């Protein structure tokens, strides 16, 4: 049977062996923790950039596009009015021509 001293030696050997086996794992985990901290910092920086710069710039661009859309609508409205006036002028010219012809026939 094993004595207490033998059990203590076995426990010590197992502890050292497990510790040595776990050492590379702990080192890799430490490196992964460091990389994760670095990644979290970059994500936070990206979020701040999006919030403080990109979103505001997109809003400014959207406002500009809205103004352009309004200006385009105004320009199209003027163009439509111009087109309607041209149609009316053409119709009136035709009516005046007919009236002149009718007057010439009568006179």
C-alpha positions in Angstrom: 0.0 0.0 0.0 1.1 3.6 -0.6 2.2 5.7 2.2 1.2 9.3 2.7 4.7 10.4 1.6 4.2 8.5 -1.7 0.8 10.0 -2.3 2.2 13.5 -1.6 5.0 12.9 -4.2 2.4 11.6 -6.7 0.3 14.6 -6.1 3.2 16.9 -6.6 4.3 15.2 -9.8 0.7 15.4 -11.2 0.4 19.0 -10.2 3.7 19.9 -11.9 2.7 17.9 -15.0 -0.7 19.5 -15.2 0.8 22.9 -14.6 3.3 22.4 -17.4 0.6 21.1 -19.7 -1.6 24.1 -18.9 1.2 26.7 -19.3 1.0 26.9 -23.2 -2.8 27.1 -22.9 -2.6 29.9 -20.4 -0.1 31.7 -22.6 -2.4 31.4 -25.6 -5.4 32.6 -23.6 -3.4 35.6 -22.4 -2.5 36.5 -26.0 -6.2 36.0 -27.0 -7.3 38.3 -24.2 -4.8 40.9 -25.4 -6.1 40.6 -29.0 -9.7 40.8 -27.8 -9.0 44.0 -25.8 -7.3 45.5 -28.9 -10.3 44.5 -31.0 -12.8 45.9 -28.5 -10.9 49.2 -28.7 -11.1 49.3 -32.4 -14.8 48.5 -32.4 -15.4 51.3 -30.0 -13.4 53.7 -32.2 -15.4 52.6 -35.2 -18.7 53.1 -33.3 -17.7 56.6 -32.2 -16.6 57.5 -35.8 -20.0 56.3 -37.1 -21.9 58.2 -34.4 -20.0 61.4 -34.5 -18.9 61.8 -38.1 -20.5 59.4 -40.6 -24.1 59.7 -39.4 -23.9 63.5 -39.3 -22.3 63.7 -42.8 -25.0 61.4 -44.2 -27.7 63.7 -42.7 -26.0 66.7 -44.3 -25.9 64.9 -47.6 -29.5 63.9 -47.3 -30.5 67.5 -46.6 -28.7 68.6 -49.7 -30.5 66.0 -51.8 -33.8 67.1 -50.4 -33.0 70.7 -51.4 -32.0 69.5 -54.9 -35.2 67.5 -55.1 -37.2 70.7 -54.2 -35.3 72.7 -56.8 -35.9 70.0 -59.4 -39.6 70.0 -58.5 -39.7 73.8 -58.9 -37.8 73.7 -62.2 -40.2 71.0 -63.5 -43.2 73.1 -62.4 -41.9 76.1 -64.3 -41.1 73.9 -67.3 -44.7 72.5 -67.2 -46.1 76.1 -67.0 -43.9 77.1 -69.9 -45.1 74.2 -71.9 -48.7 75.0 -71.2 -48.2 78.6 -72.2 -46.5 77.6 -75.5 -49.6 75.4 -76.2 -51.9 78.3 -75.5 -49.8 80.7 -77.6 -49.9 78.2 -80.5 -53.6 77.7 -80.2 -54.2 81.5 -80.1 -51.9 82.0 -83.2 -54.0 79.4 -85.0 -57.2 81.2 -84.0 -55.8 84.6 -85.1 -54.8 83.1 -88.4 -58.3 81.7 -88.9 -59.8 85.1 -87.9 -57.6 86.9 -90.4 -58.5 84.4 -93.2 -62.2 84.9 -92.3 -61.8 88.7 -92.4 -60.1 88.5 -95.8 -62.9 86.3 -97.1 -65.5 88.8 -95.9 -63.7 91.9 -97.1 
